[in-house]
Amino acid sequence: MDINLIVIGIIFLVLGYLVGVKKMTWLLSGFNEKRVKDKTKLAKIVGRTEVILGCIMILGGLVGVKPPGYLVTFCVLVILGLVVYVNAKMVE
């Protein structure tokens, strides 16, 4: 069991909930409300992705993935892909 992955996963879950459900898009770094076409869609996509990544991190921490760097690298790559998608499709 890796407590660090579990803590990071819980942080992802909380951020996913705050952005996806509560629509607190001000938590997103570099978010400019004037440039985004659909703020609700952005909040849903980012929130769902964060919740999924949080669950993956928690499960990886409970199972004891060795080495945990692969899981963290996967999550970073997913987030980078999300940033590219949002900037390409949702920003004017």
Jmol script that loads the backbone (N, CA, C; Angstrom):
load data "model"
ATOM      1  N   MET A   1       0.851  -1.180   0.000  1.00  0.00           N
ATOM      2  CA  MET A   1       0.000   0.000   0.000  1.00  0.00           C
ATOM      3  C   MET A   1       0.892   1.236   0.000  1.00  0.00           C
ATOM      4  N   ASP A   2       0.595   2.172  -0.909  1.00  0.00           N
ATOM      5  CA  ASP A   2       1.371   3.398  -1.039  1.00  0.00           C
ATOM      6  C   ASP A   2       0.493   4.578  -0.635  1.00  0.00           C
ATOM      7  N   ILE A   3       0.742   5.125   0.540  1.00  0.00           N
ATOM      8  CA  ILE A   3      -0.089   6.197   1.091  1.00  0.00           C
ATOM      9  C   ILE A   3       0.008   7.467   0.255  1.00  0.00           C
ATOM     10  N   ASN A   4       1.154   7.707  -0.393  1.00  0.00           N
ATOM     11  CA  ASN A   4       1.310   8.908  -1.217  1.00  0.00           C
ATOM     12  C   ASN A   4       0.352   8.911  -2.405  1.00  0.00           C
ATOM     13  N   LEU A   5       0.234   7.774  -3.075  1.00  0.00           N
ATOM     14  CA  LEU A   5      -0.704   7.678  -4.189  1.00  0.00           C
ATOM     15  C   LEU A   5      -2.144   7.847  -3.724  1.00  0.00           C
ATOM     16  N   ILE A   6      -2.457   7.321  -2.563  1.00  0.00           N
ATOM     17  CA  ILE A   6      -3.817   7.449  -2.036  1.00  0.00           C
ATOM     18  C   ILE A   6      -4.138   8.911  -1.734  1.00  0.00           C
ATOM     19  N   VAL A   7      -3.192   9.625  -1.135  1.00  0.00           N
ATOM     20  CA  VAL A   7      -3.411  11.046  -0.821  1.00  0.00           C
ATOM     21  C   VAL A   7      -3.566  11.856  -2.105  1.00  0.00           C
ATOM     22  N   ILE A   8      -2.724  11.598  -3.097  1.00  0.00           N
ATOM     23  CA  ILE A   8      -2.828  12.302  -4.377  1.00  0.00           C
ATOM     24  C   ILE A   8      -4.162  11.982  -5.044  1.00  0.00           C
ATOM     25  N   GLY A   9      -4.589  10.731  -4.960  1.00  0.00           N
ATOM     26  CA  GLY A   9      -5.881  10.336  -5.518  1.00  0.00           C
ATOM     27  C   GLY A   9      -7.038  11.047  -4.849  1.00  0.00           C
ATOM     28  N   ILE A  10      -6.975  11.203  -3.544  1.00  0.00           N
ATOM     29  CA  ILE A  10      -8.036  11.927  -2.824  1.00  0.00           C
ATOM     30  C   ILE A  10      -8.058  13.395  -3.243  1.00  0.00           C
ATOM     31  N   ILE A  11      -6.888  13.980  -3.432  1.00  0.00           N
ATOM     32  CA  ILE A  11      -6.828  15.373  -3.901  1.00  0.00           C
ATOM     33  C   ILE A  11      -7.455  15.485  -5.292  1.00  0.00           C
ATOM     34  N   PHE A  12      -7.150  14.542  -6.174  1.00  0.00           N
ATOM     35  CA  PHE A  12      -7.764  14.536  -7.500  1.00  0.00           C
ATOM     36  C   PHE A  12      -9.280  14.407  -7.401  1.00  0.00           C
ATOM     37  N   LEU A  13      -9.766  13.533  -6.526  1.00  0.00           N
ATOM     38  CA  LEU A  13     -11.212  13.370  -6.362  1.00  0.00           C
ATOM     39  C   LEU A  13     -11.875  14.656  -5.892  1.00  0.00           C
ATOM     40  N   VAL A  14     -11.272  15.309  -4.915  1.00  0.00           N
ATOM     41  CA  VAL A  14     -11.840  16.559  -4.390  1.00  0.00           C
ATOM     42  C   VAL A  14     -11.845  17.634  -5.475  1.00  0.00           C
ATOM     43  N   LEU A  15     -10.727  17.783  -6.185  1.00  0.00           N
ATOM     44  CA  LEU A  15     -10.678  18.779  -7.255  1.00  0.00           C
ATOM     45  C   LEU A  15     -11.667  18.452  -8.370  1.00  0.00           C
ATOM     46  N   GLY A  16     -11.791  17.190  -8.718  1.00  0.00           N
ATOM     47  CA  GLY A  16     -12.759  16.785  -9.731  1.00  0.00           C
ATOM     48  C   GLY A  16     -14.183  17.107  -9.315  1.00  0.00           C
ATOM     49  N   TYR A  17     -14.502  16.894  -8.059  1.00  0.00           N
ATOM     50  CA  TYR A  17     -15.830  17.222  -7.554  1.00  0.00           C
ATOM     51  C   TYR A  17     -16.068  18.731  -7.583  1.00  0.00           C
ATOM     52  N   LEU A  18     -15.091  19.494  -7.112  1.00  0.00           N
ATOM     53  CA  LEU A  18     -15.265  20.950  -7.058  1.00  0.00           C
ATOM     54  C   LEU A  18     -15.394  21.562  -8.453  1.00  0.00           C
ATOM     55  N   VAL A  19     -14.623  21.061  -9.404  1.00  0.00           N
ATOM     56  CA  VAL A  19     -14.689  21.610 -10.759  1.00  0.00           C
ATOM     57  C   VAL A  19     -15.885  21.051 -11.511  1.00  0.00           C
ATOM     58  N   GLY A  20     -16.108  19.749 -11.441  1.00  0.00           N
ATOM     59  CA  GLY A  20     -17.153  19.116 -12.230  1.00  0.00           C
ATOM     60  C   GLY A  20     -18.558  19.339 -11.724  1.00  0.00           C
ATOM     61  N   VAL A  21     -18.751  19.272 -10.422  1.00  0.00           N
ATOM     62  CA  VAL A  21     -20.094  19.372  -9.857  1.00  0.00           C
ATOM     63  C   VAL A  21     -20.410  20.798  -9.402  1.00  0.00           C
ATOM     64  N   LYS A  22     -19.495  21.388  -8.679  1.00  0.00           N
ATOM     65  CA  LYS A  22     -19.715  22.735  -8.139  1.00  0.00           C
ATOM     66  C   LYS A  22     -19.365  23.842  -9.125  1.00  0.00           C
ATOM     67  N   LYS A  23     -18.808  23.484 -10.274  1.00  0.00           N
ATOM     68  CA  LYS A  23     -18.441  24.421 -11.343  1.00  0.00           C
ATOM     69  C   LYS A  23     -17.475  25.506 -10.881  1.00  0.00           C
ATOM     70  N   MET A  24     -16.542  25.153 -10.020  1.00  0.00           N
ATOM     71  CA  MET A  24     -15.522  26.094  -9.541  1.00  0.00           C
ATOM     72  C   MET A  24     -14.355  26.113 -10.532  1.00  0.00           C
ATOM     73  N   THR A  25     -14.611  26.676 -11.696  1.00  0.00           N
ATOM     74  CA  THR A  25     -13.594  26.686 -12.736  1.00  0.00           C
ATOM     75  C   THR A  25     -12.439  27.629 -12.412  1.00  0.00           C
ATOM     76  N   TRP A  26     -12.598  28.470 -11.427  1.00  0.00           N
ATOM     77  CA  TRP A  26     -11.496  29.354 -11.034  1.00  0.00           C
ATOM     78  C   TRP A  26     -10.333  28.552 -10.454  1.00  0.00           C
ATOM     79  N   LEU A  27     -10.557  27.292 -10.110  1.00  0.00           N
ATOM     80  CA  LEU A  27      -9.477  26.433  -9.615  1.00  0.00           C
ATOM     81  C   LEU A  27      -8.538  25.977 -10.739  1.00  0.00           C
ATOM     82  N   LEU A  28      -8.983  26.106 -11.971  1.00  0.00           N
ATOM     83  CA  LEU A  28      -8.164  25.681 -13.110  1.00  0.00           C
ATOM     84  C   LEU A  28      -7.115  26.740 -13.403  1.00  0.00           C
ATOM     85  N   SER A  29      -5.884  26.326 -13.461  1.00  0.00           N
ATOM     86  CA  SER A  29      -4.781  27.245 -13.721  1.00  0.00           C
ATOM     87  C   SER A  29      -4.834  27.736 -15.161  1.00  0.00           C
ATOM     88  N   GLY A  30      -4.724  29.030 -15.339  1.00  0.00           N
ATOM     89  CA  GLY A  30      -4.713  29.611 -16.670  1.00  0.00           C
ATOM     90  C   GLY A  30      -6.081  29.702 -17.313  1.00  0.00           C
ATOM     91  N   PHE A  31      -7.136  29.505 -16.562  1.00  0.00           N
ATOM     92  CA  PHE A  31      -8.485  29.537 -17.099  1.00  0.00           C
ATOM     93  C   PHE A  31      -8.906  30.982 -17.344  1.00  0.00           C
ATOM     94  N   ASN A  32      -9.284  31.288 -18.577  1.00  0.00           N
ATOM     95  CA  ASN A  32      -9.752  32.612 -18.946  1.00  0.00           C
ATOM     96  C   ASN A  32     -11.196  32.480 -19.415  1.00  0.00           C
ATOM     97  N   GLU A  33     -12.127  32.939 -18.595  1.00  0.00           N
ATOM     98  CA  GLU A  33     -13.552  32.765 -18.881  1.00  0.00           C
ATOM     99  C   GLU A  33     -13.964  33.397 -20.207  1.00  0.00           C
ATOM    100  N   LYS A  34     -13.301  34.426 -20.627  1.00  0.00           N
ATOM    101  CA  LYS A  34     -13.692  35.132 -21.842  1.00  0.00           C
ATOM    102  C   LYS A  34     -13.341  34.341 -23.102  1.00  0.00           C
ATOM    103  N   ARG A  35     -12.390  33.441 -23.026  1.00  0.00           N
ATOM    104  CA  ARG A  35     -11.932  32.708 -24.208  1.00  0.00           C
ATOM    105  C   ARG A  35     -12.611  31.354 -24.398  1.00  0.00           C
ATOM    106  N   VAL A  36     -13.239  30.824 -23.362  1.00  0.00           N
ATOM    107  CA  VAL A  36     -13.836  29.487 -23.439  1.00  0.00           C
ATOM    108  C   VAL A  36     -15.254  29.588 -23.976  1.00  0.00           C
ATOM    109  N   LYS A  37     -15.571  28.737 -24.956  1.00  0.00           N
ATOM    110  CA  LYS A  37     -16.889  28.768 -25.591  1.00  0.00           C
ATOM    111  C   LYS A  37     -17.990  28.278 -24.642  1.00  0.00           C
ATOM    112  N   ASP A  38     -17.772  27.132 -23.995  1.00  0.00           N
ATOM    113  CA  ASP A  38     -18.794  26.513 -23.137  1.00  0.00           C
ATOM    114  C   ASP A  38     -18.165  26.136 -21.796  1.00  0.00           C
ATOM    115  N   LYS A  39     -18.406  26.964 -20.778  1.00  0.00           N
ATOM    116  CA  LYS A  39     -17.797  26.735 -19.460  1.00  0.00           C
ATOM    117  C   LYS A  39     -18.340  25.482 -18.786  1.00  0.00           C
ATOM    118  N   THR A  40     -19.608  25.196 -19.002  1.00  0.00           N
ATOM    119  CA  THR A  40     -20.215  24.019 -18.385  1.00  0.00           C
ATOM    120  C   THR A  40     -19.590  22.741 -18.937  1.00  0.00           C
ATOM    121  N   LYS A  41     -19.406  22.677 -20.242  1.00  0.00           N
ATOM    122  CA  LYS A  41     -18.788  21.503 -20.857  1.00  0.00           C
ATOM    123  C   LYS A  41     -17.345  21.343 -20.389  1.00  0.00           C
ATOM    124  N   LEU A  42     -16.621  22.459 -20.285  1.00  0.00           N
ATOM    125  CA  LEU A  42     -15.248  22.417 -19.786  1.00  0.00           C
ATOM    126  C   LEU A  42     -15.207  21.856 -18.371  1.00  0.00           C
ATOM    127  N   ALA A  43     -16.097  22.332 -17.518  1.00  0.00           N
ATOM    128  CA  ALA A  43     -16.130  21.865 -16.130  1.00  0.00           C
ATOM    129  C   ALA A  43     -16.439  20.370 -16.064  1.00  0.00           C
ATOM    130  N   LYS A  44     -17.363  19.904 -16.880  1.00  0.00           N
ATOM    131  CA  LYS A  44     -17.713  18.476 -16.883  1.00  0.00           C
ATOM    132  C   LYS A  44     -16.547  17.611 -17.342  1.00  0.00           C
ATOM    133  N   ILE A  45     -15.904  18.017 -18.439  1.00  0.00           N
ATOM    134  CA  ILE A  45     -14.803  17.213 -18.980  1.00  0.00           C
ATOM    135  C   ILE A  45     -13.649  17.149 -17.989  1.00  0.00           C
ATOM    136  N   VAL A  46     -13.255  18.307 -17.469  1.00  0.00           N
ATOM    137  CA  VAL A  46     -12.129  18.339 -16.536  1.00  0.00           C
ATOM    138  C   VAL A  46     -12.488  17.624 -15.235  1.00  0.00           C
ATOM    139  N   GLY A  47     -13.685  17.851 -14.727  1.00  0.00           N
ATOM    140  CA  GLY A  47     -14.108  17.209 -13.485  1.00  0.00           C
ATOM    141  C   GLY A  47     -14.140  15.699 -13.588  1.00  0.00           C
ATOM    142  N   ARG A  48     -14.715  15.190 -14.661  1.00  0.00           N
ATOM    143  CA  ARG A  48     -14.784  13.737 -14.844  1.00  0.00           C
ATOM    144  C   ARG A  48     -13.392  13.127 -14.986  1.00  0.00           C
ATOM    145  N   THR A  49     -12.544  13.805 -15.736  1.00  0.00           N
ATOM    146  CA  THR A  49     -11.181  13.293 -15.901  1.00  0.00           C
ATOM    147  C   THR A  49     -10.453  13.243 -14.568  1.00  0.00           C
ATOM    148  N   GLU A  50     -10.594  14.277 -13.769  1.00  0.00           N
ATOM    149  CA  GLU A  50      -9.927  14.314 -12.463  1.00  0.00           C
ATOM    150  C   GLU A  50     -10.464  13.212 -11.544  1.00  0.00           C
ATOM    151  N   VAL A  51     -11.766  12.977 -11.565  1.00  0.00           N
ATOM    152  CA  VAL A  51     -12.339  11.919 -10.726  1.00  0.00           C
ATOM    153  C   VAL A  51     -11.833  10.549 -11.161  1.00  0.00           C
ATOM    154  N   ILE A  52     -11.792  10.308 -12.468  1.00  0.00           N
ATOM    155  CA  ILE A  52     -11.293   9.020 -12.972  1.00  0.00           C
ATOM    156  C   ILE A  52      -9.833   8.823 -12.588  1.00  0.00           C
ATOM    157  N   LEU A  53      -9.021   9.874 -12.772  1.00  0.00           N
ATOM    158  CA  LEU A  53      -7.609   9.766 -12.400  1.00  0.00           C
ATOM    159  C   LEU A  53      -7.443   9.585 -10.891  1.00  0.00           C
ATOM    160  N   GLY A  54      -8.301  10.228 -10.107  1.00  0.00           N
ATOM    161  CA  GLY A  54      -8.253  10.044  -8.657  1.00  0.00           C
ATOM    162  C   GLY A  54      -8.541   8.608  -8.261  1.00  0.00           C
ATOM    163  N   CYS A  55      -9.549   8.012  -8.891  1.00  0.00           N
ATOM    164  CA  CYS A  55      -9.871   6.607  -8.605  1.00  0.00           C
ATOM    165  C   CYS A  55      -8.720   5.683  -9.004  1.00  0.00           C
ATOM    166  N   ILE A  56      -8.110   5.959 -10.146  1.00  0.00           N
ATOM    167  CA  ILE A  56      -6.973   5.149 -10.589  1.00  0.00           C
ATOM    168  C   ILE A  56      -5.820   5.260  -9.603  1.00  0.00           C
ATOM    169  N   MET A  57      -5.550   6.483  -9.131  1.00  0.00           N
ATOM    170  CA  MET A  57      -4.454   6.680  -8.176  1.00  0.00           C
ATOM    171  C   MET A  57      -4.745   5.967  -6.853  1.00  0.00           C
ATOM    172  N   ILE A  58      -5.966   6.062  -6.378  1.00  0.00           N
ATOM    173  CA  ILE A  58      -6.313   5.403  -5.116  1.00  0.00           C
ATOM    174  C   ILE A  58      -6.199   3.886  -5.257  1.00  0.00           C
ATOM    175  N   LEU A  59      -6.734   3.341  -6.348  1.00  0.00           N
ATOM    176  CA  LEU A  59      -6.626   1.897  -6.562  1.00  0.00           C
ATOM    177  C   LEU A  59      -5.171   1.466  -6.703  1.00  0.00           C
ATOM    178  N   GLY A  60      -4.380   2.263  -7.408  1.00  0.00           N
ATOM    179  CA  GLY A  60      -2.958   1.958  -7.531  1.00  0.00           C
ATOM    180  C   GLY A  60      -2.251   1.987  -6.187  1.00  0.00           C
ATOM    181  N   GLY A  61      -2.659   2.917  -5.337  1.00  0.00           N
ATOM    182  CA  GLY A  61      -2.067   2.986  -4.000  1.00  0.00           C
ATOM    183  C   GLY A  61      -2.480   1.823  -3.122  1.00  0.00           C
ATOM    184  N   LEU A  62      -3.723   1.389  -3.251  1.00  0.00           N
ATOM    185  CA  LEU A  62      -4.204   0.265  -2.442  1.00  0.00           C
ATOM    186  C   LEU A  62      -3.590  -1.065  -2.899  1.00  0.00           C
ATOM    187  N   VAL A  63      -3.452  -1.218  -4.212  1.00  0.00           N
ATOM    188  CA  VAL A  63      -2.898  -2.449  -4.753  1.00  0.00           C
ATOM    189  C   VAL A  63      -1.390  -2.505  -4.525  1.00  0.00           C
ATOM    190  N   GLY A  64      -0.765  -1.352  -4.539  1.00  0.00           N
ATOM    191  CA  GLY A  64       0.682  -1.306  -4.352  1.00  0.00           C
ATOM    192  C   GLY A  64       1.444  -1.412  -5.653  1.00  0.00           C
ATOM    193  N   VAL A  65       1.081  -0.586  -6.621  1.00  0.00           N
ATOM    194  CA  VAL A  65       1.744  -0.584  -7.926  1.00  0.00           C
ATOM    195  C   VAL A  65       3.222  -0.256  -7.744  1.00  0.00           C
ATOM    196  N   LYS A  66       4.068  -1.078  -8.342  1.00  0.00           N
ATOM    197  CA  LYS A  66       5.512  -0.860  -8.257  1.00  0.00           C
ATOM    198  C   LYS A  66       6.083  -0.738  -9.646  1.00  0.00           C
ATOM    199  N   PRO A  67       6.840   0.230  -9.986  1.00  0.00           N
ATOM    200  CA  PRO A  67       7.053   1.480  -9.274  1.00  0.00           C
ATOM    201  C   PRO A  67       5.889   2.449  -9.513  1.00  0.00           C
ATOM    202  N   PRO A  68       5.565   3.266  -8.533  1.00  0.00           N
ATOM    203  CA  PRO A  68       4.428   4.184  -8.673  1.00  0.00           C
ATOM    204  C   PRO A  68       4.671   5.299  -9.686  1.00  0.00           C
ATOM    205  N   GLY A  69       5.898   5.487 -10.101  1.00  0.00           N
ATOM    206  CA  GLY A  69       6.215   6.517 -11.084  1.00  0.00           C
ATOM    207  C   GLY A  69       5.516   6.301 -12.415  1.00  0.00           C
ATOM    208  N   TYR A  70       5.272   5.041 -12.783  1.00  0.00           N
ATOM    209  CA  TYR A  70       4.565   4.763 -14.026  1.00  0.00           C
ATOM    210  C   TYR A  70       3.131   5.268 -13.964  1.00  0.00           C
ATOM    211  N   LEU A  71       2.500   5.089 -12.844  1.00  0.00           N
ATOM    212  CA  LEU A  71       1.121   5.545 -12.677  1.00  0.00           C
ATOM    213  C   LEU A  71       1.050   7.066 -12.689  1.00  0.00           C
ATOM    214  N   VAL A  72       1.982   7.704 -12.032  1.00  0.00           N
ATOM    215  CA  VAL A  72       2.016   9.164 -12.011  1.00  0.00           C
ATOM    216  C   VAL A  72       2.294   9.693 -13.414  1.00  0.00           C
ATOM    217  N   THR A  73       3.206   9.063 -14.133  1.00  0.00           N
ATOM    218  CA  THR A  73       3.507   9.468 -15.504  1.00  0.00           C
ATOM    219  C   THR A  73       2.281   9.334 -16.397  1.00  0.00           C
ATOM    220  N   PHE A  74       1.538   8.249 -16.235  1.00  0.00           N
ATOM    221  CA  PHE A  74       0.305   8.057 -16.998  1.00  0.00           C
ATOM    222  C   PHE A  74      -0.680   9.190 -16.725  1.00  0.00           C
ATOM    223  N   CYS A  75      -0.862   9.546 -15.456  1.00  0.00           N
ATOM    224  CA  CYS A  75      -1.799  10.613 -15.096  1.00  0.00           C
ATOM    225  C   CYS A  75      -1.359  11.957 -15.661  1.00  0.00           C
ATOM    226  N   VAL A  76      -0.074  12.235 -15.624  1.00  0.00           N
ATOM    227  CA  VAL A  76       0.440  13.491 -16.182  1.00  0.00           C
ATOM    228  C   VAL A  76       0.194  13.533 -17.689  1.00  0.00           C
ATOM    229  N   LEU A  77       0.407  12.421 -18.372  1.00  0.00           N
ATOM    230  CA  LEU A  77       0.172  12.378 -19.817  1.00  0.00           C
ATOM    231  C   LEU A  77      -1.305  12.576 -20.157  1.00  0.00           C
ATOM    232  N   VAL A  78      -2.191  12.006 -19.348  1.00  0.00           N
ATOM    233  CA  VAL A  78      -3.628  12.204 -19.567  1.00  0.00           C
ATOM    234  C   VAL A  78      -3.986  13.670 -19.377  1.00  0.00           C
ATOM    235  N   ILE A  79      -3.448  14.299 -18.352  1.00  0.00           N
ATOM    236  CA  ILE A  79      -3.742  15.717 -18.102  1.00  0.00           C
ATOM    237  C   ILE A  79      -3.191  16.583 -19.235  1.00  0.00           C
ATOM    238  N   LEU A  80      -1.992  16.271 -19.722  1.00  0.00           N
ATOM    239  CA  LEU A  80      -1.440  17.023 -20.850  1.00  0.00           C
ATOM    240  C   LEU A  80      -2.309  16.854 -22.095  1.00  0.00           C
ATOM    241  N   GLY A  81      -2.790  15.652 -22.331  1.00  0.00           N
ATOM    242  CA  GLY A  81      -3.705  15.423 -23.447  1.00  0.00           C
ATOM    243  C   GLY A  81      -4.995  16.210 -23.289  1.00  0.00           C
ATOM    244  N   LEU A  82      -5.486  16.300 -22.076  1.00  0.00           N
ATOM    245  CA  LEU A  82      -6.693  17.072 -21.800  1.00  0.00           C
ATOM    246  C   LEU A  82      -6.459  18.557 -22.067  1.00  0.00           C
ATOM    247  N   VAL A  83      -5.306  19.062 -21.685  1.00  0.00           N
ATOM    248  CA  VAL A  83      -4.975  20.466 -21.930  1.00  0.00           C
ATOM    249  C   VAL A  83      -4.932  20.749 -23.431  1.00  0.00           C
ATOM    250  N   VAL A  84      -4.312  19.857 -24.182  1.00  0.00           N
ATOM    251  CA  VAL A  84      -4.239  20.034 -25.635  1.00  0.00           C
ATOM    252  C   VAL A  84      -5.633  19.997 -26.245  1.00  0.00           C
ATOM    253  N   TYR A  85      -6.462  19.056 -25.820  1.00  0.00           N
ATOM    254  CA  TYR A  85      -7.831  18.954 -26.344  1.00  0.00           C
ATOM    255  C   TYR A  85      -8.634  20.212 -26.037  1.00  0.00           C
ATOM    256  N   VAL A  86      -8.586  20.666 -24.811  1.00  0.00           N
ATOM    257  CA  VAL A  86      -9.359  21.848 -24.422  1.00  0.00           C
ATOM    258  C   VAL A  86      -8.894  23.067 -25.211  1.00  0.00           C
ATOM    259  N   ASN A  87      -7.589  23.247 -25.350  1.00  0.00           N
ATOM    260  CA  ASN A  87      -7.091  24.403 -26.084  1.00  0.00           C
ATOM    261  C   ASN A  87      -7.420  24.321 -27.580  1.00  0.00           C
ATOM    262  N   ALA A  88      -7.491  23.113 -28.133  1.00  0.00           N
ATOM    263  CA  ALA A  88      -7.774  22.965 -29.552  1.00  0.00           C
ATOM    264  C   ALA A  88      -9.276  23.080 -29.868  1.00  0.00           C
ATOM    265  N   LYS A  89     -10.111  22.550 -28.994  1.00  0.00           N
ATOM    266  CA  LYS A  89     -11.534  22.451 -29.315  1.00  0.00           C
ATOM    267  C   LYS A  89     -12.433  23.460 -28.602  1.00  0.00           C
ATOM    268  N   MET A  90     -12.021  23.950 -27.437  1.00  0.00           N
ATOM    269  CA  MET A  90     -12.948  24.737 -26.631  1.00  0.00           C
ATOM    270  C   MET A  90     -12.553  26.199 -26.442  1.00  0.00           C
ATOM    271  N   VAL A  91     -11.375  26.573 -26.895  1.00  0.00           N
ATOM    272  CA  VAL A  91     -10.911  27.947 -26.703  1.00  0.00           C
ATOM    273  C   VAL A  91     -10.973  28.696 -28.019  1.00  0.00           C
ATOM    274  N   GLU A  92     -11.481  29.901 -27.966  1.00  0.00           N
ATOM    275  CA  GLU A  92     -11.556  30.735 -29.172  1.00  0.00           C
ATOM    276  C   GLU A  92     -10.273  31.476 -29.397  1.00  0.00           C
TER     277      GLU A  92
END
end "model"
wireframe off; spacefill off
backbone 0.3
color backbone group
